[in-house]
């Protein structure tokens, strides 16, 4: 293989929700739905759930930074935070088993 190897093309899907809002008479637009990274997948069904939650024309509650109203998000919860707690618990339980606490 020449030129750095063979890389086949692959289609990747990403959900995008765009919303607009006003603060003190100034109009803003944003596309951040939640904190964290954006989900991309090779199957459209894996990313369509987020865009189906928000129907075009519906009113949504926008959370914005008062010091910088252009920075906004729809969902303030940290998704996937439970995974951090589960991982930490498994790690601590494994360490306790190795030390002989249990």
N, C-alpha and C positions, 0 to 999 in steps of 0.2 A: 504494500500500500504506500503510495506516494502522497505527498502534500499533507501530512498530518493525520492521515487515517480517514476512514469512511464514516460519514455522519449522515444517516438518512433523515429526510425532512419528517417532521412530526407536527400535527396540529394540536395546539394547546388552547383550552378554553378558559376564560376568565369572566367572572360576573362583574358588571359595572353598573352602579347605581349613582345617578347624578341628581342632585337636589339643589334648590335655591332657597335663600332665606334673606331676611332684612334685619339689620341692626341699626338703630338710630337713623332710619331713613336711607341707609346705604345698602345696596343689593349685593349679595355674595352668592357664589356657587361653589359646591364642593362635591367630592365623590368618595370620601372616606366613610365607610359604614361602621367599622369597628377598629379598635386598636389591634396592633399586631400585623402580621404579614397578610397579604392578599392570597386567597386560594386560587391556584391554577391546577387544571387537571386535563388529562387526555380524553376524558369522557364528559360530554356536556351535562349529563345528569348530576354529576358530582358538584357542579358549581351553580346550577340553576336555582337551588333552594333559596339563596340569598336574594336574588333578583325577584323571585316570586313573592317574597314577603312584602315588597314595596311595589305597589301598583301605580302606574303613571297617573298623576292627578291627585293622588291621596295626600292628605296633610300628614306630616311627620313632625316629631319633636326633635329639634336640632340642638345639640349641646355645643357651645362655642367658647373659646377663650376670650374673656372680656378684654384682656390686654391686646389680643390679636384676633378680632372677630372673623378673619379669613380662615382661621384654623378651627375646623368643626368636625363633629362626628355624630352619627345617629345613635349608636349603641355604645354606652360607656363601659360596659362590662368587659373584662379581660377574658376572652375565649381561650380555652385550653389551659387555664390556670390550674384546674383539677389535676392535669397530667403532671405538673410540677410537684404537687403534694403527694400524689401516688408514687412518683419516682423517688422522692425523698424518703417516704415511708418504707419502700422496698429496700432502699440503700441502708437505712438505719437498722431495719430488721436483719438484713444480711450481715451487717457489721456486728450486731448483737449476737447472732449465731456463731460467728467466727470467734468472738471473744469468749463465748460460753455463758452469756447472761441467762439464756433460756434453757 
